[in-house]
Amino acid sequence: MVEPFAAVVANSILSSRSTLRSSSSGISLGRAMKASSQYPLAPDFFTPVPRDLKGKAKAANATGDDSIDNLFQCQEWSSCTLLRSIWCPKRNHFLAMQEINPCKDGTREKYRAGASRASQYQPFAPSMNRHQKRHVSHASELKEPQTSNSFISLKSLDHPSSASEPAVNRSSLLRDRFTYLLHLPEAQFELGPAWSAYTGFLGTPEAENLDQGDMLTFVEKLITAAERFYESNADLAVMNDWGLRIIGLLEPLEDVLLPYSILDFRRRCLLARAMALANELDEAILLIYSAAKIPLATQGKAGILGAYKAVMLSTHRHHGGNDAIQFLVQEWKFVGPYIYNKDRWSIQAQQGRSIRESCHKIITQIKHPAFILMEKSKANDIYNQQVGSVLLTVLCDQGLVANALDVYQEMQRQSLYISTARKLLLVRGLAQEGSFREANSIFHSITKHTSFKLYLSTGLHLYAHQGDDIAAEKCYNELTAKRWVSAYDRAMLIYAFAIQGRVEQALALFNDFFPESQIGKRQNSPDILHYAVVAFAYAQRGDLAGINDWLAVMSGDGVAPDIYVYTIILKLFAMHGDMDSIAAVLTQMHDVGIPPNHVSYTTIITLLAHRKDPVGAEAIYERAVREGIRPDVRMINSIMNAHVEAGSWAGAIHVFDYLKSSPSPRIRLTIQVYNTLLKSYVLIGAPFRVVSNLFSKLESTTLRPDAYTFALLIQSACDAGEMDVATDVFAEMEKLSKERGSDIHINVYVLTIIMAGYLRLGNKLRAKEIYDDMGRRGIQPTAISFGVILKAYGNEKSKASLEIAEKFIKSLMDVPGHFWNTPSYGRKSALDHVYGPVIDAYAKQQKVADVERLFNDMLTSGGEPSLGILTKLLNAYRNSASIDGVLQLWPQILELGLRYATSNPLRDCDKDDPTRERLQRNILCIPLSIYIDTLSAAGFHAEVAAAWKTMQHHGFTFDSHNWNHLVVALVRAGEVERAFDILEKVILPHQRESGRHFSPRDLEPATPLITPAGPPAHKHTPSEPPMHRSNHRAVVTQLASAMLPTSEELDANESNDFAHPLHILHQVPPTWNSWCPHAATLSILLLVLCRLRSGAIVQPVKKADASPQEFTSTQKLENQSRARETLERIRQNSPAAVRTIIDFEIFERRRLGGEYDQTYTWQG
């Protein structure tokens, strides 16, 4: 319906020669009856005719045929204000009016006046008069459409076969060409060829008989094709230019169409769309109002929706999303029902879907939609309520739950009414995203007496996702009592148990809901969702055998896995760290035509993050983007976590900056992102005050800490030895957990962190209290909890404590079901956590027999050899000088490392995929150092060289410990010059490189990836922070606190740049930077210098069965000469290394005093 004020303004200009002209009261009944919807156009309508000429001019014009005369005809025709362009027959192209006779600024003043009076709001910038805009044709830039056999090809009609071809035949071809366009599907209709066909058709006799409806059909196709510019990044001038062209086609039709007819209605709607293209939005709105006055059947109003959509899209392109939403709400009376109602009638249903999808797309592109309400806070409440309702519904529908929550909170702040249905819609979305605190708060704010179906079903959905089976069953029972239970409700009740890994209960419910008939067929028609939820229960427990059995049940029931089931299977294999099985599942998904979704890829990236493989994680991310996956915050945060786990702090900062600066409304900083960043500070060994300050600053982000945030803060306090502070933080966490609707719960991880903190300080009494508290709270300890306890026993190094530890392990293995034996994304297995500390304790005591015994017990209990356990066994052989054991074990370690490092979930990866050549950087660094040290000390120098060469051949990189051990090994092999060369060219340059301060930082990166071109960006050797070694991390944290007591850079609080302290910390040596020559390296090289100075050569260490070498006096003189020459070459070739050793010599003389000479006398 036309608004009253706009109707008055519109009627006041209807009698003028404007786009809004309608029949006046003076039109005779006979004229009206003679006119019809098929009223033919005037014979000369498409033929430009100049005004009458007189006398000689007329005669000359009748006989002249020169191009100049034709050009003057074109110029005279251009004086008509109704046309914008013409066909010039001599020049064979379509001339723009501005190229011949530009109109004056005053043209269309009637429109200007009418538009200014009719505008009820001013969301648009003043439009430039379209006669001032340059008219440039871009038809040549467009391709011809593909033609089918049923129509004549446009290309065959572009050029007649010969100049002498009969005019009638050519005219017929041009007519067929234009007719072909009328039947061409919209997807194949292109502006350039269409415009060329139309202008060619104008010069034919058939154009005089063109049906009005066909003309409007052609224009509609033309506009639809031009409206594709709204979805592209095309220049606005190009879009406006096509709008002006189409206006020039539609305006003349006003004089020949019956006012208020169906065709006139179509013309007004199409003209409104053309005006929108030309950015003449006020006039477009007036045209929509005038079209709405024409009394037609409901189906005929579909064109109005198309016009509204055009204005909305044009407003978005020219003025932004906020103004587009403002226009939408202003016209809500008409368009509102189509935004929500998806079941309108026929044509309107199609138009309704179109405008609804466009509206949703615009809203989802607004970075901070709640700002729209804030900007309009001074407006009336009804307006803001409409805006908020639109935003809330669309954002929930599009999965932008965080933005929807912002809108909800702003509506609450302004005390605006929010319907219960919209609140429940938001609750469902928040529960789906895991934002339980907010979801619980909103749900509990709804009147308790509310008991309609949507309320109960939403409650079931909310409690099921939290694993609250008691509350979920209560909602389900109420639904059952009212006979409101749906298939989805049954799935949610099963899910309440499945998310806890309670397979037996989930399976029992499934069988209860869908029992088997006597012929073995499931009753009550379970769908794929019900099967998927049970599969999820097995995945939560980490039960591979169980899920295999369940897949067999699904196959027997004739149910094929869908994307959700496949994703659950991927998660289960990821939890077990089984890359080969993941690759097999991806291959199977490809074979059955089910492509992975963003959840599938995020699962794989999460596994690679736990494997400390950021290069592989980024490769998977790139693969997902290439396949059309739209990354969400969780996927990008998984990339960030991969950098954190690998100690790639610059990479973690880069991803955080990308998330922070991204303009996409789908990418925003969540509490999970901040948790990943806080995890960086904890793992790098940052001072507790830094972590505490960042925790406090979270209040400025409007985000609330969750249980993991508190766990990180408590971990930092424990690492710093601040157990009193850790206890206070725990007390605050417990207080929050008791609030109604809180999603913070005391869990096993927090209690294990505190227990480990007390055990590290030797306070067993307090640690025992924490362990007992777990039992009182009904919290089941994990393998990590037991590992912490067993490590404390192992650290006592007494026979009695190790006996107690072994008895404790036996008691755990005797528990049926091994409830604590759950997978953890390929990290240490549960058995590694349990057996590892005791095996390590025996290894340090050189008790190889006990190490081998426990190792075999672990294998018997179902464990598998892991790099961690095999490394402990290798260390036991080293400590006991068991060369045979080391030589036998090393090939197994190398094979396992290669299999682990080269496993690739993308079997069909491209040749340039970095995962093809990717290897874990430090996966074998620790066992390699043990191997080098053991064999070089025993004189097995060839084996050391072979091992190093093998590692290089397979592409492994080496850490600072490997290079330091290599220096020692080279000295033991008598290769002293090469040893100094390693210090000169490898260790010292890396030390200088890692010691450089404040590298540049890109605060607005265009991509979260730091390796867009592949591995080269990762070639720099990473830092070696404390990471997951709790004892080392505790030492470094306390050292960092002492070294950086008043760092202004770290404590700067001018901005909310949470990553700035990390940017400083990861570049500050030597707190966590181990790229430096070790004390043992410096000592042995100082011994070498002393030996060479004394004129003695450095002889290689020989094997135990080799006889010592004796030198004659002549040989001794030759050795002295060789020693001097060697010393001179070292001084020339390794000057920095020599200076470093001399500095160390000065330090040692001061430290040892009189004992220096005795200490540094060569014993080789």
Buried (B, 14 or more C-beta within 10 A) or exposed (E): EBBEEBBEBBBBBBBEEBBBBBBEEEEEEEEEEEBEEEBEBEEEBBBBEBEEEEEEEEEEBEEEEEEEBBBBBBBBBBEBEEBBBBBBBBEEEBBBBBEBEBBEEEBBEBBBBBBEBBBEEEBBEEBEBBBEBEBEBBBEEBEBBEBEEEBBBBEEBEEBEEEEEEEEEBBBBBBBBBBBBBEBEEEBBBBBBBBBBBBBBBBBEBBBEBBBBEBBBBBBBBBBBBBBBBEEEBEEEBBBBBBBBBBBBBBBBBEBBBBBBBBBBBBBBBBBBBBBBBBBBBBBBBBBBBBBBBEBEEEBBBBBBBBBBBBBBBBBBBBBBBBBBBBBBBBBEBBBEBBEEEEBEEBBBEBBBBBBEBBBBBBBBBBEBBBBBEEBEEEEEEBBBBBBBBBBBBBBBBBBBBBBBBBBBBBEEBEBEBEBEBBBBBBBBBBBBBBBBBBBBBBEEBEEEEBEBBBBBBBBBBBBBBBBBEBBBBBBBBBBEEEBBEBEBBBBBBBBBBBBBBBEBBBEBBEEBBEEEEEEEBEEEBBBBBBBBBBBBBBBBBBBEBBEEBBEBBEEBEBEBBBBBBBBBBBBBBBBBBBEBBBBBBBEBEEEEBEBBBBBBBBBBBBBBBBBBBBBBBBBBBBBBEEEBEBBBBBBBBBBBBBBBBBBBBBBBBBBBBBBEBEBBBBBBBBBBBBBBBBBBBBBBBBBBBBBBBBEBBEEEEBBBBBBBBBBBBBBBBBBBBBEBBBEBBEEBBEBBEEEBBBBBBBBBBBBBBBBBBBBBEBBEBBBEBBEBBEEEEBEBBBBBBBBBBBBBBBBEEEEBBEBBBEBBEEBBEEEEBBBBBBBBBBBBBBBBBBBBBBBBBBBBBBBEBBBBBBEBBBEBEBEBBBBBBBBBBBBBBBBBBBEBBBEBBEEBBEBBBEBBBBBBBEEBEEEBBBBEBBBBBBBBBBBBBBBBBBBBBBBBEBBBEBBEBBEEBEBBBBBBBBBBBBBBBBBBBBBBEBBBBBBBBBBEBBEEBBEEEEEBEEEBEBBBBBEEBBEBBEEBBBBBBBEEBEBBBBBBBBBBEEBEEBEBBEEEEEEBBBBBBBBBBBBBEBBBBBBBBEEBBBBBBBBBBBBEEBBBBBBBBEEEEEEEEEEEEEEEEBBEBBEEBBEEBBEBBEBBBEBBEEBBEEBBEEEEEEBEEEBEBEB
